Amino acid sequence: MNKLEELQKVIHDFSEERNWIKYHNGKDMALSICLEAAELLENFQWKNYEEAFEKNIQNIKDELADVLIYCFRFADENHFDIEEIILNKMEKNAVKHPKKQGNN
């Protein structure tokens, strides 16, 4: 089991131990990802990047963790291999956005 799979199992087991799995359907997981991403974004409202980090670094980390946790749950519930889907998307991105040649 690789690190991503181990982390996914920890998240799955946490949800299962609290009997939350029955609520974790695809639609609600997708909604929760968006809601948590909005909470992450709130940390930057009316502040520049540096000020947001200075004032909200712990909350930024917590909200990012929430987004990632829901992403892992979404992948788990849909039997997606996280490593595979990310690497596949990176290949598509490489074709869509090729490296620049020469001086940048």
MDTraj code that builds the backbone (N, CA, C; nanometers):
import mdtraj as md
import numpy as np

residues = "MET ASN LYS LEU GLU GLU LEU GLN LYS VAL ILE HIS ASP PHE SER GLU GLU ARG ASN TRP ILE LYS TYR HIS ASN GLY LYS ASP MET ALA LEU SER ILE CYS LEU GLU ALA ALA GLU LEU LEU GLU ASN PHE GLN TRP LYS ASN TYR GLU GLU ALA PHE GLU LYS ASN ILE GLN ASN ILE LYS ASP GLU LEU ALA ASP VAL LEU ILE TYR CYS PHE ARG PHE ALA ASP GLU ASN HIS PHE ASP ILE GLU GLU ILE ILE LEU ASN LYS MET GLU LYS ASN ALA VAL LYS HIS PRO LYS LYS GLN GLY ASN ASN".split()
xyz = np.array([
    [0.0858, -0.1176, 0.0000],
    [0.0000, 0.0000, 0.0000],
    [0.0901, 0.1236, 0.0000],
    [0.0668, 0.2148, -0.0960],
    [0.1475, 0.3371, -0.1008],
    [0.0894, 0.4420, -0.0053],
    [0.1599, 0.5531, 0.0074],
    [0.1209, 0.6581, 0.1038],
    [-0.0184, 0.7143, 0.0754],
    [-0.0510, 0.7346, -0.0530],
    [-0.1834, 0.7864, -0.0865],
    [-0.2924, 0.6883, -0.0453],
    [-0.2693, 0.5601, -0.0708],
    [-0.3671, 0.4593, -0.0318],
    [-0.3813, 0.4516, 0.1193],
    [-0.2704, 0.4631, 0.1907],
    [-0.2747, 0.4627, 0.3370],
    [-0.3557, 0.5800, 0.3895],
    [-0.3317, 0.6980, 0.3321],
    [-0.4049, 0.8176, 0.3739],
    [-0.5532, 0.8029, 0.3420],
    [-0.5840, 0.7494, 0.2249],
    [-0.7232, 0.7288, 0.1879],
    [-0.7909, 0.6320, 0.2851],
    [-0.7197, 0.5289, 0.3288],
    [-0.7753, 0.4336, 0.4250],
    [-0.7997, 0.4999, 0.5601],
    [-0.7072, 0.5831, 0.6054],
    [-0.7260, 0.6548, 0.7326],
    [-0.8522, 0.7401, 0.7264],
    [-0.8696, 0.8113, 0.6160],
    [-0.9872, 0.8980, 0.5994],
    [-1.1138, 0.8143, 0.5918],
    [-1.1083, 0.7051, 0.5158],
    [-1.2242, 0.6152, 0.5046],
    [-1.2616, 0.5593, 0.6419],
    [-1.1627, 0.5079, 0.7131],
    [-1.1885, 0.4476, 0.8445],
    [-1.2460, 0.5501, 0.9420],
    [-1.1953, 0.6723, 0.9397],
    [-1.2471, 0.7788, 1.0256],
    [-1.3961, 0.7998, 0.9990],
    [-1.4328, 0.8074, 0.8707],
    [-1.5732, 0.8284, 0.8345],
    [-1.6586, 0.7075, 0.8709],
    [-1.6054, 0.5898, 0.8473],
    [-1.6796, 0.4675, 0.8774],
    [-1.7041, 0.4529, 1.0276],
    [-1.6041, 0.4844, 1.1087],
    [-1.6173, 0.4743, 1.2542],
    [-1.7251, 0.5674, 1.3094],
    [-1.7582, 0.6711, 1.2370],
    [-1.8596, 0.7670, 1.2803],
    [-1.9926, 0.7465, 1.2077],
    [-1.9978, 0.6394, 1.1283],
    [-2.1191, 0.6056, 1.0527],
    [-2.1588, 0.7162, 0.9543],
    [-2.0589, 0.7825, 0.8961],
    [-2.0845, 0.8898, 0.7993],
    [-2.0881, 0.8402, 0.6558],
    [-2.0375, 0.7209, 0.6304],
    [-2.0252, 0.6702, 0.4936],
    [-2.1595, 0.6761, 0.4209],
    [-2.2678, 0.6460, 0.4905],
    [-2.4001, 0.6446, 0.4260],
    [-2.4392, 0.7812, 0.3693],
    [-2.3769, 0.8887, 0.4184],
    [-2.4062, 1.0229, 0.3696],
    [-2.3112, 1.0676, 0.2582],
    [-2.2085, 0.9890, 0.2327],
    [-2.1029, 1.0306, 0.1417],
    [-2.1277, 0.9824, -0.0006],
    [-2.2323, 1.0339, -0.0619],
    [-2.2588, 1.0027, -0.2021],
    [-2.1869, 1.1036, -0.2907],
    [-2.1749, 1.0731, -0.4188],
    [-2.0991, 1.1576, -0.5109],
    [-2.1434, 1.3024, -0.5145],
    [-2.2737, 1.3247, -0.5211],
    [-2.3256, 1.4620, -0.5288],
    [-2.2886, 1.5409, -0.4040],
    [-2.3132, 1.4833, -0.2881],
    [-2.2858, 1.5562, -0.1647],
    [-2.1367, 1.5751, -0.1402],
    [-2.0564, 1.4802, -0.1845],
    [-1.9112, 1.4966, -0.1732],
    [-1.8648, 1.6117, -0.2637],
    [-1.9169, 1.6172, -0.3867],
    [-1.8799, 1.7252, -0.4790],
    [-1.9224, 1.8606, -0.4224],
    [-2.0433, 1.8671, -0.3653],
    [-2.0892, 1.9911, -0.3022],
    [-1.9989, 2.0307, -0.1858],
    [-1.9617, 1.9340, -0.1058],
    [-1.8770, 1.9617, 0.0103],
    [-1.7388, 2.0113, -0.0310],
    [-1.6850, 1.9568, -0.1395],
    [-1.5559, 2.0055, -0.1911],
    [-1.5672, 2.1536, -0.2245],
    [-1.6746, 2.1906, -0.2937],
    [-1.6936, 2.3317, -0.3312],
    [-1.7138, 2.4204, -0.2094],
    [-1.7914, 2.3749, -0.1146],
    [-1.8162, 2.4545, 0.0059],
    [-1.6890, 2.4754, 0.0862],
    [-1.6097, 2.3710, 0.1016],
    [-1.4837, 2.3841, 0.1753],
    [-1.3845, 2.4720, 0.0996],
    [-1.3856, 2.4630, -0.0339],
    [-1.2981, 2.5501, -0.1139],
    [-1.3381, 2.6961, -0.0952],
    [-1.4680, 2.7216, -0.0832],
    [-1.5149, 2.8585, -0.0577],
    [-1.4682, 2.9055, 0.0809],
    [-1.4686, 2.8164, 0.1789],
    [-1.4200, 2.8529, 0.3122],
    [-1.2700, 2.8826, 0.3083],
    [-1.1964, 2.8085, 0.2274],
    [-1.0542, 2.8377, 0.2079],
    [-1.0383, 2.9765, 0.1460],
    [-1.1173, 3.0058, 0.0462],
    [-1.1099, 3.1338, -0.0231],
    [-1.1454, 3.2515, 0.0667],
    [-1.2336, 3.2300, 0.1613],
    [-1.2728, 3.3373, 0.2540],
    [-1.1536, 3.3964, 0.3283],
    [-1.0518, 3.3158, 0.3502],
    [-0.9330, 3.3640, 0.4209],
    [-0.8612, 3.4759, 0.3454],
    [-0.8865, 3.4869, 0.2167],
    [-0.8171, 3.5848, 0.1332],
    [-0.9040, 3.7054, 0.0994],
    [-1.0304, 3.7003, 0.1383],
    [-1.1214, 3.8102, 0.1046],
    [-1.0765, 3.9393, 0.1722],
    [-1.0642, 4.0432, 0.0913],
    [-1.0295, 4.1780, 0.1355],
    [-0.8878, 4.1901, 0.1908],
    [-0.8017, 4.0935, 0.1592],
    [-0.6625, 4.0983, 0.2048],
    [-0.5707, 4.0651, 0.0882],
    [-0.4489, 4.1166, 0.0929],
    [-0.3535, 4.0685, -0.0063],
    [-0.3014, 3.9336, 0.0426],
    [-0.2280, 3.8663, -0.0439],
    [-0.1814, 3.7305, -0.0164],
    [-0.0998, 3.7232, 0.1123],
    [-0.0055, 3.8149, 0.1284],
    [0.0822, 3.8131, 0.2454],
    [0.0032, 3.8357, 0.3747],
    [-0.0875, 3.9318, 0.3718],
    [-0.1688, 3.9611, 0.4901],
    [-0.2571, 3.8416, 0.5262],
    [-0.3142, 3.7766, 0.4257],
    [-0.3986, 3.6594, 0.4506],
    [-0.3189, 3.5494, 0.5193],
    [-0.1986, 3.5257, 0.4685],
    [-0.1153, 3.4216, 0.5293],
    [-0.0729, 3.4591, 0.6704],
    [-0.0386, 3.5840, 0.6883],
    [0.0047, 3.6296, 0.8207],
    [-0.1063, 3.6136, 0.9236],
    [-0.2293, 3.6485, 0.8841],
    [-0.3403, 3.6475, 0.9784],
    [-0.4122, 3.5130, 0.9883],
    [-0.4044, 3.4327, 0.8831],
    [-0.4919, 3.3157, 0.8750],
    [-0.4218, 3.1850, 0.8427],
    [-0.2921, 3.1745, 0.8624],
    [-0.2190, 3.0576, 0.8153],
    [-0.2767, 2.9265, 0.8687],
    [-0.3103, 2.9188, 0.9965],
    [-0.3630, 2.7928, 1.0501],
    [-0.4987, 2.7600, 0.9910],
    [-0.5842, 2.8594, 0.9764],
    [-0.7156, 2.8350, 0.9174],
    [-0.7027, 2.7966, 0.7698],
    [-0.6078, 2.8565, 0.6990],
    [-0.5830, 2.8202, 0.5590],
    [-0.5439, 2.6730, 0.5508],
    [-0.4554, 2.6294, 0.6382],
    [-0.4151, 2.4885, 0.6398],
    [-0.5342, 2.3979, 0.6713],
    [-0.6145, 2.4376, 0.7694],
    [-0.7303, 2.3563, 0.8085],
    [-0.8315, 2.3446, 0.6949],
    [-0.8582, 2.4557, 0.6288],
    [-0.9560, 2.4534, 0.5191],
    [-0.9023, 2.3754, 0.3989],
    [-0.7734, 2.3887, 0.3695],
    [-0.7141, 2.3089, 0.2626],
    [-0.7246, 2.1603, 0.2959],
    [-0.6995, 2.1253, 0.4224],
    [-0.7137, 1.9858, 0.4652],
    [-0.8565, 1.9369, 0.4440],
    [-0.9545, 2.0206, 0.4776],
    [-1.0948, 1.9818, 0.4558],
    [-1.1229, 1.9551, 0.3085],
    [-1.0738, 2.0409, 0.2208],
    [-1.0922, 2.0208, 0.0764],
    [-1.0317, 1.8870, 0.0348],
    [-0.9093, 1.8627, 0.0778],
    [-0.8403, 1.7394, 0.0390],
    [-0.9093, 1.6159, 0.0962],
    [-0.9562, 1.6244, 0.2198],
    [-1.0267, 1.5114, 0.2808],
    [-1.1504, 1.4767, 0.1986],
    [-1.2287, 1.5766, 0.1620],
    [-1.3465, 1.5494, 0.0800],
    [-1.3080, 1.4968, -0.0576],
    [-1.1986, 1.5447, -0.1139],
    [-1.1517, 1.4913, -0.2421],
    [-1.1143, 1.3438, -0.2293],
    [-1.0457, 1.3094, -0.1217],
    [-1.0106, 1.1692, -0.0983],
    [-1.1359, 1.0841, -0.0789],
    [-1.2345, 1.1351, -0.0045],
    [-1.3591, 1.0599, 0.0147],
    [-1.4326, 1.0424, -0.1176],
    [-1.4358, 1.1477, -0.1992],
    [-1.5018, 1.1401, -0.3297],
    [-1.4355, 1.0323, -0.4149],
    [-1.3029, 1.0327, -0.4184],
    [-1.2284, 0.9323, -0.4952],
    [-1.2558, 0.7923, -0.4406],
    [-1.2562, 0.7789, -0.3090],
    [-1.2810, 0.6499, -0.2455],
    [-1.4191, 0.5972, -0.2815],
    [-1.5197, 0.6797, -0.2677],
    [-1.6572, 0.6371, -0.2953],
    [-1.6783, 0.6000, -0.4421],
    [-1.5998, 0.6581, -0.5302],
    [-1.6140, 0.6314, -0.6740],
    [-1.5079, 0.5358, -0.7269],
    [-1.4300, 0.4790, -0.6346],
    [-1.3269, 0.3808, -0.6703],
    [-1.2268, 0.4363, -0.7710],
    [-1.1893, 0.5633, -0.7512],
    [-1.0873, 0.6261, -0.8348],
    [-0.9512, 0.6051, -0.7706],
    [-0.8544, 0.5712, -0.8516],
    [-0.7156, 0.5622, -0.8066],
    [-0.6581, 0.7035, -0.8170],
    [-0.6334, 0.7670, -0.7045],
    [-0.5912, 0.9070, -0.7025],
    [-0.4629, 0.9279, -0.7814],
    [-0.3650, 0.8427, -0.7583],
    [-0.2384, 0.8563, -0.8309],
    [-0.2609, 0.8453, -0.9815],
    [-0.3399, 0.7493, -1.0228],
    [-0.3666, 0.7287, -1.1649],
    [-0.4377, 0.8475, -1.2283],
    [-0.5421, 0.8983, -1.1628],
    [-0.6173, 1.0078, -1.2251],
    [-0.5353, 1.1367, -1.2302],
    [-0.4504, 1.1585, -1.1292],
    [-0.3656, 1.2782, -1.1317],
    [-0.2606, 1.2669, -1.2415],
    [-0.1956, 1.1517, -1.2507],
    [-0.0934, 1.1342, -1.3547],
    [-0.1548, 1.1423, -1.4948],
    [-0.2741, 1.0854, -1.5126],
    [-0.3419, 1.0961, -1.6420],
    [-0.3729, 1.2413, -1.6765],
    [-0.4183, 1.3155, -1.5787],
    [-0.4499, 1.4575, -1.6024],
    [-0.3227, 1.5369, -1.6320],
    [-0.2138, 1.5056, -1.5632],
    [-0.0869, 1.5745, -1.5904],
    [-0.0392, 1.5469, -1.7328],
    [-0.0604, 1.4260, -1.7825],
    [-0.0254, 1.3948, -1.9216],
    [-0.1083, 1.4793, -2.0172],
    [-0.2373, 1.4909, -1.9913],
    [-0.3238, 1.5755, -2.0744],
    [-0.2793, 1.7210, -2.0680],
    [-0.2449, 1.7674, -1.9467],
    [-0.1982, 1.9055, -1.9314],
    [-0.0689, 1.9292, -2.0070],
    [0.0193, 1.8300, -2.0096],
    [0.1466, 1.8441, -2.0810],
    [0.1241, 1.8605, -2.2306],
    [0.0244, 1.7923, -2.2846],
    [-0.0082, 1.8070, -2.4270],
    [-0.0721, 1.9437, -2.4522],
    [-0.1634, 1.9809, -2.3655],
    [-0.2345, 2.1085, -2.3802],
    [-0.1434, 2.2282, -2.3565],
    [-0.0473, 2.2129, -2.2652],
    [0.0424, 2.3228, -2.2264],
    [0.1873, 2.2728, -2.2338],
    [0.2425, 2.2623, -2.3538],
    [0.3787, 2.2082, -2.3669],
    [0.4819, 2.3009, -2.3043],
    [0.5974, 2.2401, -2.2691],
    [0.7073, 2.3177, -2.2128],
    [0.7515, 2.4217, -2.3140],
    [0.7947, 2.5347, -2.2642],
    [0.8492, 2.6394, -2.3508],
    [0.9941, 2.6055, -2.3796],
    [1.0339, 2.6257, -2.5012],
    [1.1705, 2.5998, -2.5424],
    [1.2537, 2.7277, -2.5286],
    [1.3808, 2.7135, -2.4968],
    [1.4701, 2.8285, -2.4889],
    [1.4525, 2.9064, -2.3605],
    [1.4854, 3.0352, -2.3665],
    [1.4766, 3.1228, -2.2494],
    [1.3316, 3.1549, -2.2171],
    [1.3009, 3.1548, -2.0903],
    [1.1644, 3.1869, -2.0470],
    [1.1554, 3.3270, -1.9987],
])
top = md.Topology()
chain = top.add_chain()
for i, resn in enumerate(residues, 1):
    res = top.add_residue(resn, chain, resSeq=i)
    for name in ("N", "CA", "C"):
        top.add_atom(name, md.element.get_by_symbol(name[0]), res)
traj = md.Trajectory(xyz[None], top)
